[in-house]
Amino acid sequence: MKRFLLIATFAASAVYVQAQNCNPDATITQPGVYPEQPDTAFADEAYDFSFQVLALKDTVVVFAGQPQNATIDSIMVNNVIGLPSSFEYTCNPVNCVFTWRDVGCVNVTGNPTQSQAGVYDLKIATTIYAKLGIIAIPVPDTTDGYELVISGDGSASIFDVSPNQISIYPNPSTNGVYMLSSSDQLVLLSVVDIQGKKVDFKSVISKNSTILTLENAPMGVHFLRAKLGNKIVSKKLVR
């Protein structure tokens, strides 16, 4: 539940701007973030996208070494890690403090360039203010799970496909070797790191699977860009 609350406070820039550029959708009644992932950004095209946010009312916090049920007073976004330059966000409410009482929204804008093409793994630092009786307990944390994709060719959307369309094993891989199988014809295009820089790889294709080997890639998160049928897709690789 705690992780859900952190994800439910998504923002998309290290720059805070005092403005309101999105309108909350008051028809939303179930806690969550809508949609689950940001749209793909295209190089040399202005980016404008909004998330709708409704936080949970209750959570569990650790107090005096014991888990305790607590009411969420508010959740504040403190920082976002991993975004490229030229992107900024505005919140409604403007202080980027979200509650369970009302739907809020986050508007993400930017002007991506060709050199920024790649997949950006976002980490969001937040503080949950949980009330335990009359005591307000700030609970800081950082979570991930969002990917901002910048496409450089302007011709096809990149998206993270469901597990039943592409399976990767093992993932994480200790030696950088992955076995891939897919529901459609799979063509490997590139592998990039979290800054969007290309990583060398080798592939061996058989009838029903593909063996992918990362060469001299450092430990960490990488992203596979591939063509699945007639779509361009992205999958996370952990080493």
C-alpha positions in Angstrom: 0.0 0.0 0.0 2.9 2.4 0.8 4.4 1.8 -2.6 1.1 2.6 -4.3 0.9 5.9 -2.4 4.3 6.9 -3.7 3.5 6.0 -7.2 0.3 7.9 -6.9 2.2 11.1 -6.5 3.9 11.1 -9.9 5.6 14.3 -11.1 8.0 14.6 -14.0 10.8 17.1 -13.6 13.4 18.4 -11.2 12.1 21.9 -11.9 9.0 23.1 -9.9 6.9 25.7 -11.6 4.2 27.8 -9.8 1.3 27.3 -12.2 -1.7 25.2 -12.9 -1.8 23.7 -16.4 -4.1 20.7 -15.9 -7.7 20.2 -14.7 -8.5 17.4 -12.2 -11.0 14.9 -13.3 -13.7 14.9 -10.6 -15.4 11.8 -11.9 -12.5 9.6 -10.6 -13.5 7.9 -7.3 -11.0 5.0 -7.1 -7.5 5.7 -5.7 -4.8 5.5 -8.3 -2.9 7.2 -11.1 -4.5 7.4 -14.5 -3.1 6.4 -16.9 -0.4 4.1 -15.5 2.4 5.4 -17.8 3.2 8.6 -19.6 2.7 8.9 -23.4 5.8 8.6 -25.6 7.6 11.9 -26.3 8.9 12.6 -29.9 12.0 14.5 -30.6 11.5 18.0 -32.0 7.8 17.9 -31.0 6.4 19.8 -28.0 5.4 17.3 -25.2 2.2 17.9 -23.1 0.7 15.2 -20.9 -1.3 15.0 -17.7 -1.7 12.4 -15.0 -4.8 12.3 -12.8 -4.1 11.4 -9.1 -6.2 10.3 -6.2 -4.3 9.1 -3.1 -5.3 6.4 -0.6 -6.9 7.3 2.7 -5.1 4.8 4.9 -1.7 3.1 5.1 0.6 1.2 7.5 3.6 2.9 9.1 6.2 1.6 11.5 6.0 3.5 14.9 8.1 2.4 17.9 9.2 -0.6 16.0 5.7 -1.8 15.3 3.4 -1.6 12.2 0.5 0.7 12.9 -2.6 1.6 10.8 -2.5 5.4 10.0 -4.6 7.9 8.1 -2.9 9.7 5.3 -3.0 13.5 5.9 -1.2 14.3 2.6 1.6 13.2 0.3 4.2 15.6 -1.1 6.5 15.2 -4.1 10.0 16.3 -3.1 12.1 15.4 -6.2 12.1 13.4 -9.4 15.3 11.6 -10.4 16.2 10.5 -13.9 14.5 13.0 -16.3 16.3 14.7 -19.2 16.7 18.4 -19.3 14.1 20.7 -20.9 11.2 19.0 -19.1 9.1 20.6 -16.4 5.9 20.0 -14.5 3.1 21.9 -12.9 0.7 20.5 -10.2 -2.9 21.2 -9.4 -2.8 21.9 -6.5 0.3 24.0 -7.1 2.2 22.9 -4.1 2.2 19.3 -5.3 0.5 18.0 -2.1 -2.1 15.3 -2.8 -4.8 13.9 -0.5 -7.5 11.3 -0.6 -10.2 13.9 -0.5 -9.8 15.4 -4.0 -8.4 14.4 -7.3 -5.3 16.2 -8.3 -3.3 16.3 -11.5 0.2 16.7 -12.8 0.9 18.3 -16.2 4.2 17.3 -17.8 5.7 19.5 -20.6 9.0 19.5 -22.5 10.8 20.0 -25.8 12.8 16.8 -26.4 15.6 16.8 -28.9 17.1 14.1 -31.1 20.1 13.7 -28.8 17.7 12.9 -25.9 16.1 9.9 -27.6 16.0 6.9 -25.3 14.1 5.5 -22.3 14.3 7.3 -18.9 13.7 5.3 -15.8 12.2 7.7 -13.3 12.5 7.6 -9.5 10.3 9.8 -7.4 11.2 11.0 -3.9 8.1 11.7 -1.7 7.1 12.3 1.9 3.9 10.7 3.2 2.4 12.6 6.2 0.6 9.8 8.1 -1.5 10.7 11.2 -1.4 8.2 14.1 -3.9 9.7 16.5 -2.7 13.3 17.0 0.8 12.5 15.9 1.8 13.3 12.3 4.6 11.0 11.1 6.5 12.0 8.0 7.6 8.9 6.0 10.1 9.7 3.3 10.8 7.2 0.5 11.7 6.8 -3.1 10.0 4.6 -5.7 10.3 3.9 -9.4 8.1 2.2 -12.0 7.6 5.0 -14.6 9.4 5.2 -17.9 9.5 8.3 -20.0 10.3 7.3 -23.6 11.6 9.8 -26.1 11.4 8.5 -29.7 13.9 10.0 -32.1 12.4 9.0 -35.4 8.9 10.4 -34.9 7.4 7.4 -36.7 6.3 4.9 -34.1 5.3 4.8 -30.4 7.4 2.8 -28.0 5.7 1.1 -25.1 6.3 -1.4 -22.4 4.5 -4.6 -23.4 2.8 -7.0 -21.1 4.7 -10.1 -19.9 2.6 -12.5 -22.1 3.8 -10.7 -25.2 7.6 -10.9 -24.5 9.1 -13.1 -21.8 12.7 -12.5 -20.6 14.6 -15.1 -18.5 16.5 -14.6 -16.3 15.9 -11.0 -15.4 17.9 -9.9 -13.5 20.8 -11.7 -15.2 24.2 -11.9 -13.4 26.2 -12.5 -16.6 24.3 -10.3 -19.1 22.7 -13.2 -21.0 18.9 -13.3 -21.5 16.6 -15.7 -23.2 13.7 -13.9 -25.0 10.5 -15.4 -26.4 7.6 -13.5 -27.9 4.0 -13.9 -29.1 5.0 -12.4 -32.5 8.1 -12.0 -34.6 10.8 -10.1 -32.6 13.5 -8.0 -34.2 16.1 -6.5 -31.8 16.9 -2.9 -32.6 19.0 -1.5 -29.8 19.8 -1.5 -26.1 20.3 1.7 -24.1 21.2 2.6 -20.6 19.1 4.9 -18.4 20.7 8.0 -20.0 19.6 6.7 -23.5 23.2 5.8 -24.5 23.5 2.7 -26.7 25.0 -0.5 -25.2 26.7 -3.1 -27.4 24.9 -6.5 -27.6 24.9 -9.8 -29.5 21.9 -11.9 -30.4 21.4 -15.4 -31.6 18.0 -16.1 -33.1 16.4 -19.6 -33.2 12.9 -20.6 -34.3 11.1 -19.9 -31.1 13.5 -17.8 -29.0 16.4 -15.3 -29.1 19.5 -15.2 -26.9 20.6 -11.7 -26.1 24.0 -11.0 -24.7 25.1 -7.6 -23.4 28.8 -6.9 -24.0 30.8 -4.9 -21.5 27.6 -3.4 -20.1 27.9 -2.2 -16.5 25.6 -3.5 -13.7 22.3 -1.7 -13.6 19.1 -1.1 -15.6 19.1 -1.1 -19.4 16.3 -1.0 -21.9 15.8 -3.2 -25.0 14.2 -1.5 -28.0 12.7 -4.0 -30.4 10.1 -4.4 -33.2 7.3 -6.8 -32.2 5.1 -7.4 -35.2 4.5 -3.9 -36.6 5.1 -2.0 -33.3 8.2 -0.6 -31.6 8.4 -1.8 -28.0 10.6 -1.3 -24.9 11.5 -3.8 -22.2 13.6 -3.3 -19.1 16.7 -5.5 -18.6 18.3 -5.7 -15.2 21.9 -6.9 -14.7 
